[in-house]
Amino acid sequence: MKNIWFFGDSFTDGTQCNPGDKYYETYPELVSEKWTTIVSREMEGIEKLKSLPACSVHYILKELILNLSKFKKDDIVILSGTIIERLDTYANWHKNEKELSKDIRNKIISKPIMYELLEEKKYSDIISLKRRVNLLEYMEHNIFPYVQYIKKDFEEQIYSIKHELIKRGVDFFYWEHSDVYKFESIEKETNGKIKDGHFSWKGHKDFAKYFLTEYVKLPKYINLI
């Protein structure tokens, strides 16, 4: 049986819909299937998740490249972008080099006054004040004003890999990350009891149907390129 490879961020990973997550554990009567599982069944393949919550487009591209040698003829690759402003760096977290805390990255993106982050002492053990200042200044002047160009560069690289994979008999679907906001969130389903913008179980089901229709049966966006 063919493998179906999924690359993306938390919306691909199924944040809050995994055992141990608050939503999963608080509402066991709602537990169903994540969209990646539904799509894998409908496309008759084995689900292979290569996703990471809060990752950058650079991380997604890296994971795709690192797995190129594993793709076989008739496999399917399904990939999305993520929030373009995300930037990978490293911090001394639990004595290992890991990506910068997703909490820090999300706050950098979402807060109009980014330097509020500098007042938050809870990050002092993860990344120094001086390093935070340097990072925020870099992002303010070199990332935020140029997100359209970062996305263009990312998609150009994805196009190139896609065409090479198609030559090898591997099908490839790239879906637009902004589509995630069209579907029910956990916060909406729980009436605000869990403030989380990721897919509810209904959101997963509806997005799976949307993906199979809009991107597989009626290819759209850059799948036409």
N, C-alpha and C positions, 0 to 999 in steps of 0.2 A: 504494500500500500504506500502511496505517496505521502510525503511529509508536507505539512503546511506551516511555514515559518512566519512568525509574527514579530515585527520590530516596532518599537514605539515607547511611549512613556506610561504614565499611570493609567490612562484610559485603555491602553492595551493590556497592561498588567492586571487590571481589575481591582484597583485600590478600593478597600473597604468590603470587598466581596470574597475575601479569602479567610479561611479559618483563623481565628484569633483577632480579626478586625472587629471594631466596635459594632458596625452595622450588621455584619454577618452574625455575631454572637447575640446581639440585642433582639433581632427579629428573625429567629430561626424558622418561623412559619413562612417567611417570604423567600427563603433561600431557593435559588433556581440555578440557571446556567449563565456563565459569562458569554459575551458575544463571540469571543474567540472559539469557545467550545461549540457553540451553535454553528458557526461558519465552517468549522472543521468537519462536523458531522454532515452538513449539507453538501460540502464539496468533496466528501468521501476521502478524508485524509487524516493523518495523525498530527495532533496539535503540538507545535514546538514553539514555546514562548521564549523570546529573547528581548524582553522589555525591562525597563527600569523606571520606577516612579521618579518624577522631577528631573529626568535626564535632559541633556541638551541635544540639539540636532547633530552635534559633533560626535556625541556618544552613540547615537543611533547609527550614524554612518560607520563608525568604527566597528560596531557589532556586526553590521552587514558585511563589511570587508573581512572580518575575522572568520566568518562562517561561509564564505564563498566556496571553499573547497568541499564543504559538506553537502551542497545542493546537488541533487541528482535529477536526471531527466524526468519530467512529469511532476516534479515538486512545484509548490506554489509559494511565492514570497508575498507577504502582505505587510506594507510598511506605511507609517504615518510620520509626519514631522512632529513638532512639539512647540511650546512657547519659544519663539525665536530668541528672545533676550537672554535665555539661560546660558550661563558660561561655566565651563568646567574648570575647576582648580583643585588644589589639594590642601588638606588641613590635617593637623595632628589630632586625629580622633581615635581614641582607644588604642593609641600607640601604633596605628596602622595608617597608611596613606589611603584615604578614601575621598570621594568627591565631596566638595563643599556641601555642608548641611543643606538639605532641601528646604528647611525652614528659613535659612538665611536667603537662599535664592528666591523663594517665593515672596519674601518680604521686600527684597530688592525690587522685584518686578511690580509689586502691587502698591507700594507706598509712594505717594507723590513726593514726599520729603524723604528721600532715601537715607539721609543722615540720622534719622531717628534710630536707625539700627545701631548706631555707635553708642547709644545710651543703654543698650540692652546687655547687661552684665552676664547673662546666662551663656553668651557666646564666647566669653573671654578665655575659656579653657580650650576652645576649638580653634580659634583664629585670633591673632593679636589685634589690638586696636590699630596699630600702624598699618598692618596688612589690610584690615578692613577699609581704612581710609583710602589706601592706594587702589584697592579693588573697586570700590564704589566710584572713585574719580575716573578710573579707566572705563568702567561701564557707562558712566554718564556721558563721557566725551567720545567714546569709540564704538559703543554697542548700540545704545538706545536710538541715536539719530540715524542709524544705518540698517535697521532690521530688514528692510525690503531687499537690500543687497545681500545680506547674509542668507536670507531665504532663497534668493535667486542662485547664489553659489551652491547652496545645499542641493537644490533641485536639479541643477545642471549635472552635478556629480551622480545623483540618483538616476537621472535619465540615462547617462552613459552606462552605468552598471546594469540598469534594466535591459537595455538593448543587447548587451553582451549575454545576459542570462537567457533572454528569449532565443538567441542563437543556439544556446545549449539545451533548449527544450524545457526551460524553467519559466513558468508563467509568473507575472509580476503585477501587483496592484499597489498603487500609491493613493492613499485617501487623504483628503484635506482635513487637517486637524481642527479647523474651526467648525466642522460639522458636529462635533461633540456637544455643542451648546444647544442643539436642536432637540435634545432628548431629555427625558425626565431624570432629574438628579436625586441623590439620596436626601438632600435637604428638603426638596419638594415632597417626596414620598413620605417622609417622616414628619411633615409639618413643622420643620425647623428644629426638631429634637436633636438631630445630628446635622450639624452645619458642615456639609461636605458637598462639593459640586460635581463629584464623579457620578457615573451611571448608577441609578437604582437597578434592581433586577429587571424592572419593566424597561428601563433605559437600555439595558444590555439586549433584551429581546428585540426591541424596536430598532436599535442600531444595527443588529445583525441582519434584520429584514431589509433595512435601508441599504446596507453595504452590498448585500447579495443582489439587490435590484439595481441600484444606481451605479455601482462600480463593476459588477460582474456581468449582469444581463444587459445593462445599458451603460457601457463604459463612459465615464465623464472625466473632466479635468485632464491631467497629464497622462492618463492611461491611453489617450488618443495620440500622444506624441511618439 
